[in-house]
Amino acid sequence: MKKIVSSCLTLLCVVILGLGFSACIVNPAAPEATGSVGNIDSPTFSLEGDMFTLPFPMADLLALGWVLDDDEATGILEPSSFDSLELTAGDRNLLVTVDNNSNEEQIISEGYITGITAHTVYSNAEITFPGGISLDSTYDDVTSAYGCANSMTVFENAFSVTFFMNNFYISININNETNFVTLISMYYSHTPM
């Protein structure tokens, strides 16, 4: 069994090295990193200069001028459910996951944000994740902040790395050619990972 695992990791490393980025897959304990949002063990991020820690009330972003589509703002979340929605503020867009962790129906705009995603194609928002990772970061910045990924998925033009923390995880897509981050997501979990 040990030889099979070793052979699989060797094959994976060869595939990864062939794509032009460093071979680094499993990280049971990422190093602590500093950045504009500090400790990587906290689901805290900076958005347009304001600090947030997952989970937090949707009302916090709405109060800062982020808006939901009218239908979404008055939509209902069933008990113990979630939905993914787009928030806009001028020409800036974000995808958020809104959670209703209660036993009663809840208006979406009164829910809690448990996930946030920004992408270089549609998001002009200035967002920085733990360890200082942003849409301007490179794969080297990511591995310096978080160490090796817990999982990796390879696509045709990009690859995705995921880092599991105590009660949240961060998923980052990297462009194969430029080695720059193209998508960053962070999701809170109600149970430790």
C-alpha positions in Angstrom: 0.0 0.0 0.0 2.8 2.4 0.9 4.5 1.8 -2.5 1.2 2.5 -4.3 0.7 5.8 -2.5 4.3 6.8 -3.2 4.0 5.9 -6.8 0.8 7.9 -7.1 2.4 11.0 -5.5 5.4 10.6 -7.7 3.1 10.5 -10.8 1.2 13.5 -9.5 4.5 15.4 -9.0 5.6 14.6 -12.5 2.3 15.9 -13.9 2.4 19.0 -11.8 6.0 19.8 -12.7 5.1 19.3 -16.4 2.6 22.1 -16.0 5.2 24.5 -14.7 4.5 25.0 -11.1 6.0 23.6 -7.9 5.0 20.1 -6.6 3.3 20.6 -3.3 0.1 18.8 -2.4 -0.6 17.9 1.2 -0.1 20.3 4.1 -1.2 19.2 7.6 -0.1 22.4 9.2 0.5 25.5 7.1 2.9 28.0 8.5 1.6 31.2 10.1 1.8 34.1 7.7 1.4 37.8 8.1 -0.3 40.1 5.8 -2.9 42.8 5.7 -5.4 40.5 7.5 -2.9 38.7 9.8 -3.2 35.2 11.0 -4.1 32.5 8.5 -6.0 30.6 11.2 -8.9 33.1 11.1 -11.5 33.5 8.4 -10.9 37.2 8.3 -10.6 39.2 5.1 -10.4 42.8 4.0 -12.9 44.1 1.4 -12.4 47.7 0.1 -10.5 48.4 3.3 -13.2 47.1 5.7 -12.5 44.0 7.8 -14.9 41.0 8.1 -14.7 37.6 9.8 -16.9 34.8 8.5 -19.7 34.3 9.3 -21.2 37.8 9.5 -24.6 39.4 8.9 -25.5 40.2 5.2 -26.6 43.6 6.6 -23.0 44.6 7.2 -22.3 44.6 3.5 -25.6 46.1 2.6 -24.9 49.0 5.0 -21.7 49.7 3.0 -23.5 50.1 -0.3 -23.4 46.5 -1.6 -26.8 45.6 -3.1 -28.7 42.4 -4.0 -31.0 42.0 -7.0 -34.5 43.1 -5.8 -35.9 39.6 -6.1 -33.0 38.2 -4.1 -33.2 40.8 -1.4 -36.8 39.8 -0.5 -36.3 36.1 -1.2 -36.7 33.5 1.6 -34.1 31.1 2.9 -35.7 27.9 4.2 -34.5 26.7 7.7 -31.0 25.2 7.7 -30.4 26.2 4.1 -28.1 28.4 2.0 -28.0 30.2 -1.3 -25.2 31.7 -3.5 -25.9 35.2 -4.6 -24.2 38.1 -6.4 -23.6 41.4 -4.7 -22.8 44.6 -6.6 -21.5 48.0 -5.7 -21.1 50.1 -8.8 -18.9 48.2 -11.1 -17.7 45.8 -8.4 -19.2 42.3 -8.0 -18.8 39.5 -5.5 -20.4 36.1 -5.0 -21.5 35.3 -1.5 -23.0 32.3 0.2 -25.8 33.3 2.6 -26.7 30.8 5.3 -29.9 30.4 7.4 -28.6 28.2 10.2 -31.9 28.6 12.2 -35.0 26.5 12.4 -37.2 29.2 10.9 -37.6 30.8 7.4 -35.5 33.9 7.0 -35.4 36.8 4.5 -32.1 36.5 2.5 -31.0 40.0 3.3 -31.2 39.0 7.0 -29.0 35.9 6.6 -25.4 35.4 7.5 -22.6 35.4 4.9 -20.6 32.2 5.2 -18.7 32.3 2.0 -17.2 34.9 -0.4 -15.7 34.6 -3.9 -13.9 37.1 -6.1 -12.8 36.4 -9.7 -10.6 38.5 -12.0 -13.1 38.3 -14.8 -16.1 39.8 -13.0 -14.9 41.3 -9.7 -13.2 44.7 -9.4 -13.5 44.5 -5.7 -10.3 45.0 -3.6 -10.3 41.9 -1.4 -7.5 40.4 0.6 -7.6 37.0 2.3 -5.6 35.7 5.3 -1.9 35.8 4.6 -2.3 38.8 2.3 -3.6 36.8 -0.7 -5.5 38.8 -3.3 -6.4 38.6 -7.0 -2.9 40.2 -7.6 -1.1 37.3 -5.9 1.0 34.5 -7.6 1.1 30.8 -6.8 4.4 31.4 -5.0 2.6 34.0 -2.8 -0.1 31.4 -2.1 2.4 28.7 -1.1 4.4 31.2 1.0 1.3 32.1 2.9 -0.4 28.7 3.3 2.2 26.1 2.6 1.2 23.1 0.5 -2.4 22.6 -0.5 -4.6 19.9 1.0 -6.0 19.2 -2.4 -5.5 20.2 -6.0 -7.5 20.0 -9.2 -6.0 20.5 -12.6 -8.0 22.0 -15.4 -7.0 22.8 -19.0 -5.9 26.4 -18.5 -5.8 26.6 -14.7 -5.5 24.6 -11.5 -7.3 25.0 -8.2 -5.7 24.5 -4.7 -7.7 24.2 -1.5 -6.4 24.7 2.1 -8.5 23.4 5.0 -8.2 25.3 8.2 -9.9 24.6 11.5 -13.4 25.9 10.7 -13.1 27.3 7.2 -11.4 26.6 3.9 -9.8 28.7 1.1 -9.9 27.7 -2.5 -7.8 29.5 -5.1 -7.6 29.1 -8.9 -4.3 29.8 -10.6 -3.8 30.5 -14.3 -1.3 27.9 -15.7 0.4 30.4 -18.1 0.7 33.5 -15.9 0.9 31.7 -12.5 -1.4 34.5 -11.1 -4.5 34.0 -8.9 -7.7 34.2 -11.0 -10.3 33.3 -8.3 -10.3 33.3 -4.5 -13.0 31.8 -2.3 -13.3 31.4 1.5 -16.1 29.3 3.2 -16.9 29.0 6.8 -18.0 25.6 8.2 -20.1 25.3 11.3 -18.2 22.2 12.2 -14.3 21.9 12.4 -12.7 20.5 9.4 
